[in-house]
Amino acid sequence: MQTHIVPVGFDYDRLIAPLIRDQLDVDRVILLEGAVGSEANVEYSRRLSGKLQKDFENLLGATTERLVLADVYDYDAAFEQAYDLINAELDRGSEREAGERDGPEGKRDDSSGGEVWVNVSAMPRPVSFAFATAAHSIMVERQADRERIHTYYTAPEKYLETELAEELRAERDVLADLLANADGDVDEDRLRERLDAATELLSEFDERGTTIGAKRIGERHIVELPVASFSNVKPFEELVLFTLGEHGVFESVSELAETLAGELNEEYTDSFRSKVIYNVDRLGPGGKGYIERDERGKSHRTRLSRIGELWVRAHADDESGVEND
């Protein structure tokens, strides 16, 4: 089973044409629509998603599902959604493979397990990076499934922005000629208004390119894109990470150890504290990079790193199953 996860931006061809031209198998498609932006942009993306849904079904025979990606500039939320989606589709493929391993009349079906393909061509870059990084992180965590995960990008044959600009230049020249030769039978004010608007837009395009300004996202104008490459985490390490995720910053590792002992109903001993210090060291900057530690005198202020926060967010549904080793 070949599943394609496709965030939808303002492109159509790049999301379906390569699959048709390369004759790739497409059994299932998940289309993600952004819900943040101007009303016109959101509606445009929604219309494209609807067209893609019909064409994936009619041209490729794929079943489709449309989901909403609430904020295309929220990297962490996009990462979490991508992580959950890719894992769910891998599990779906594994379940299907297990169910079909024995064909009718006891004959073995040698069809391969399901594969997940993630298209990172269309949506804003925080989404593309989040989905690509989530796919890579899952490859690290699920070594047995790494060959079943693919990320891909398609380059456009041409960009319409420059062609639109050239057409607008031609229309501007026509408007200028009409205004220069107006004989009273046309609305000169309307011509002048449209000529001024076209001239201003072309001036901005020539000076700034296809975009203007830097949008404020949250409290800043940048979105940091951490490189997350999850490692296998042992059960007690998971407890440490989830505890940091729940409580935030600990002023010392001893304070973290006391909290863990209380939550596990264990006696707080030197041996238990040493165990916590050992695991924090393995999760720290010199190890897996999930924990940051700031030296404060003889103590070390301990908190999750950005990647650690992503790990906790992506694995939140697994927390109830964590056991102490």
C-alpha positions in Angstrom: 0.0 0.0 0.0 1.4 3.3 -1.1 0.3 6.3 1.0 1.2 9.9 0.0 1.0 12.7 2.6 0.6 15.9 0.7 0.5 19.4 2.3 -1.4 21.6 -0.1 -0.3 25.2 -0.7 -0.9 27.1 -3.9 0.3 24.5 -6.3 -1.5 21.8 -8.3 0.8 20.3 -10.9 3.7 19.6 -8.5 1.5 17.6 -6.2 0.1 15.2 -8.7 1.9 15.5 -12.1 5.1 13.7 -11.0 3.1 10.7 -9.7 1.3 10.4 -13.0 4.4 10.9 -15.2 6.6 8.5 -13.2 3.7 6.0 -13.0 4.0 5.7 -9.3 1.6 3.6 -7.3 -0.8 5.7 -5.2 -3.3 3.8 -3.1 -4.1 6.4 -0.5 -3.6 10.2 -0.3 -3.8 12.5 2.8 -4.3 16.1 1.8 -3.5 18.8 4.4 -5.0 22.3 4.0 -3.7 25.3 5.8 -6.2 27.3 7.9 -4.2 30.4 8.6 -3.7 33.4 6.3 -6.0 35.7 4.4 -9.5 34.5 3.6 -8.6 34.5 -0.1 -5.5 32.4 0.4 -7.3 29.9 2.6 -10.1 29.6 0.2 -7.8 29.2 -2.8 -5.9 26.4 -1.0 -9.2 24.7 -0.1 -10.3 24.8 -3.8 -7.0 23.3 -4.9 -7.4 20.6 -2.3 -10.9 19.7 -3.6 -9.6 19.5 -7.2 -6.7 17.4 -6.1 -9.0 15.1 -4.2 -11.2 14.5 -7.3 -8.2 14.0 -9.6 -6.3 11.6 -7.2 -9.5 9.5 -7.1 -10.4 9.7 -10.8 -6.9 9.6 -12.4 -5.0 7.4 -10.0 -7.8 5.5 -8.3 -6.6 6.5 -4.8 -8.7 6.9 -1.8 -8.3 10.4 -0.3 -8.7 12.1 3.1 -8.6 15.8 3.7 -7.2 17.2 7.0 -6.6 20.7 8.3 -3.2 21.9 9.4 -4.3 24.7 11.8 -1.3 27.0 11.6 1.2 26.7 8.7 3.7 28.8 10.7 3.6 26.7 13.9 6.6 24.4 13.3 6.1 22.4 16.5 2.5 21.7 15.8 3.3 20.8 12.2 6.0 18.4 13.4 3.7 16.7 15.9 1.0 16.3 13.2 3.5 14.9 10.7 5.0 12.6 13.3 1.6 11.2 14.2 0.4 10.9 10.6 3.5 9.1 9.3 3.6 6.7 12.3 -0.2 6.0 11.9 0.2 5.2 8.2 3.2 2.9 8.8 1.2 1.1 11.4 -1.8 0.9 9.0 0.5 -0.6 6.4 2.0 -3.1 8.8 -1.5 -4.2 9.9 -2.6 -4.6 6.3 0.5 -6.6 5.5 -0.1 -8.9 8.4 -3.7 -9.5 7.3 -2.7 -10.2 3.7 0.4 -12.3 4.4 -1.6 -15.4 3.7 -3.6 -15.2 0.5 -6.7 -17.1 -0.4 -6.6 -20.9 0.0 -3.5 -20.6 2.2 -1.2 -19.2 -0.6 1.3 -16.8 0.7 1.0 -13.2 -0.6 4.5 -11.7 -1.0 3.4 -8.1 -1.4 5.6 -5.7 0.5 4.5 -3.7 3.5 3.0 -0.3 3.0 5.2 2.7 2.2 4.7 6.3 3.1 5.6 9.1 0.8 5.8 12.7 2.1 5.6 15.5 -0.5 7.4 18.7 0.7 7.0 20.8 -2.4 4.1 23.1 -1.8 3.3 24.4 1.7 5.2 27.2 3.5 8.7 26.2 4.6 8.0 25.6 8.3 5.6 22.9 7.2 7.9 21.4 4.6 10.8 21.3 7.1 8.6 19.9 9.9 7.3 17.1 7.7 10.7 16.2 6.3 12.4 16.3 9.7 9.6 14.2 11.3 10.0 11.6 8.5 13.8 11.5 9.2 13.3 11.2 12.9 10.9 8.3 12.5 13.5 6.6 10.2 16.0 6.8 13.1 13.5 5.5 15.7 12.0 2.8 13.5 15.0 1.2 11.9 13.1 -1.7 10.5 10.8 0.6 8.6 13.3 3.1 7.3 13.0 1.8 3.7 9.3 2.3 3.9 9.6 6.1 4.4 10.2 8.5 1.6 10.3 12.3 1.4 10.3 14.0 -2.0 10.3 17.3 -3.8 9.2 18.3 -7.3 10.6 21.4 -9.1 8.2 23.4 -11.3 8.8 23.5 -15.0 8.2 27.3 -14.8 7.1 30.0 -12.4 4.1 32.0 -13.3 5.0 35.1 -11.3 7.5 36.4 -13.9 5.0 35.7 -16.8 2.3 37.5 -14.9 4.6 40.5 -14.4 5.4 40.6 -18.1 1.7 40.4 -19.0 1.0 43.2 -16.6 3.7 45.4 -18.2 2.1 44.9 -21.5 -1.3 45.8 -20.1 0.2 48.9 -18.4 1.5 50.0 -21.8 -1.9 49.5 -23.4 -3.5 51.6 -20.6 -0.9 54.4 -21.1 -1.7 54.5 -24.8 -5.4 54.5 -24.2 -5.1 57.4 -21.7 -2.8 59.4 -24.0 -5.2 59.1 -26.9 -8.5 59.4 -24.9 -11.1 61.4 -26.8 -13.7 61.7 -24.1 -15.5 58.4 -25.0 -13.7 56.6 -22.2 -13.6 57.0 -18.4 -10.1 58.7 -18.1 -10.2 58.6 -14.3 -10.8 54.9 -14.3 -8.0 54.4 -16.8 -5.6 56.5 -14.8 -6.5 54.6 -11.6 -5.8 51.2 -13.2 -2.6 52.5 -14.8 -1.3 53.8 -11.5 -2.2 50.6 -9.7 -0.4 48.5 -12.3 2.7 50.8 -12.3 2.9 50.7 -8.5 2.6 46.9 -8.4 5.3 46.4 -11.0 7.6 48.8 -9.2 7.3 46.7 -6.0 7.8 43.5 -8.0 10.9 44.8 -9.6 12.3 46.1 -6.3 11.4 43.3 -3.9 10.5 40.2 -5.9 7.5 38.1 -5.2 7.0 38.9 -1.5 7.0 42.0 0.7 8.0 42.5 4.3 8.6 40.0 7.1 5.5 38.7 8.9 5.5 38.6 12.7 4.9 35.1 13.9 4.2 34.9 17.6 6.7 37.1 19.4 9.3 37.1 16.7 9.8 37.5 12.9 11.6 34.2 12.5 10.7 30.5 13.1 13.6 28.4 14.3 13.8 25.1 12.5 15.5 22.6 14.8 17.2 19.6 13.3 15.4 16.7 15.2 16.9 13.2 14.7 15.3 11.2 17.5 17.3 8.4 19.1 15.9 5.3 20.8 15.1 6.3 24.3 15.1 3.8 27.2 12.1 3.6 29.6 13.8 5.5 32.5 15.1 8.1 30.1 11.5 8.6 28.9 10.4 9.2 32.5 13.1 11.9 32.9 12.0 13.6 29.7 8.2 13.5 30.5 8.9 14.8 34.0 10.9 17.7 32.6 8.1 18.3 30.1 5.5 18.4 32.8 7.4 20.5 35.4 9.6 22.6 33.1 12.9 23.8 34.7 14.6 22.2 37.7 17.2 24.2 39.5 19.3 21.1 40.1 19.5 17.5 39.1 18.9 16.7 42.8 15.6 18.5 42.6 14.7 16.5 39.5 15.7 13.3 41.2 13.5 14.1 44.3 10.5 14.7 42.0 11.0 11.5 40.1 11.4 9.5 43.4 8.1 11.0 44.6 6.3 10.2 41.4 7.6 6.6 41.4 7.0 6.1 45.1 10.6 5.2 45.5 13.0 6.1 48.4 15.2 9.0 47.5 18.7 7.6 48.0 22.2 8.4 46.8 21.9 5.4 44.5 18.6 6.7 42.9 20.1 10.2 42.6 23.2 8.7 40.8 20.8 6.9 38.5 19.1 10.1 37.6 22.4 12.0 37.0 23.6 9.1 34.8 20.5 9.3 32.6 20.5 13.1 32.5 24.1 12.9 31.3 23.1 10.5 28.5 20.2 12.8 27.5 22.3 15.9 27.7 24.5 17.9 25.1 27.2 15.3 25.0 24.6 12.5 24.4 21.3 12.6 22.7 20.8 16.3 23.1 17.3 16.3 24.6 18.3 18.1 27.8 20.1 21.4 28.4 22.0 22.1 31.6 23.2 25.5 32.8 25.8 25.5 35.5 24.7 27.6 38.6 27.4 27.3 41.2 27.6 23.7 42.3 24.2 22.9 40.7 23.1 22.5 37.1 19.8 24.0 36.1 18.1 21.4 34.0 15.5 21.7 31.3 14.4 20.2 27.9 16.2 21.4 24.8 14.2 22.4 21.8 14.6 18.9 20.4 13.6 17.5 23.7 10.5 19.5 23.7 9.6 18.2 20.3 10.3 14.6 21.4 8.0 15.0 24.4 5.3 16.6 22.3 5.5 13.9 19.6 5.5 11.1 22.2 2.8 12.5 24.6 0.4 9.7 23.7 3.0 7.1 24.8 3.5 8.5 28.3 0.9 6.3 30.0 2.7 3.2 28.8 6.1 4.1 30.2 7.5 1.7 32.8 10.4 2.1 35.1 13.4 -0.1 34.2 
